[in-house]
């Protein structure tokens, strides 16, 4: 019972954080702020996927979480390199 309540509370907190990050993405003034907001949204989405996997223990929730984490990491690196140097491949 306590695990169910804790998972529901954590899901609500991460969902609220995701909504607040979306608000920050819309109101950001610089591209670096937008990249940071998207990166934080990626982390929150990964946490929500992991909580979903903990709530309903299915074997198929691990792979999407891992793929989403790798894609988020690579896209954040690419965006940061583009913002710093003006191109991704040099």
Secondary structure, 3 states (H helix, E strand, C coil): CHHHHHHHHHHHHHHHHHHHHHHHHHHCCCHHHHHHHHHHHHHHHHHHHHHHHHHCCCCCHHHHHHHHHHHHHHHHHHHHHHHHHCCCCC
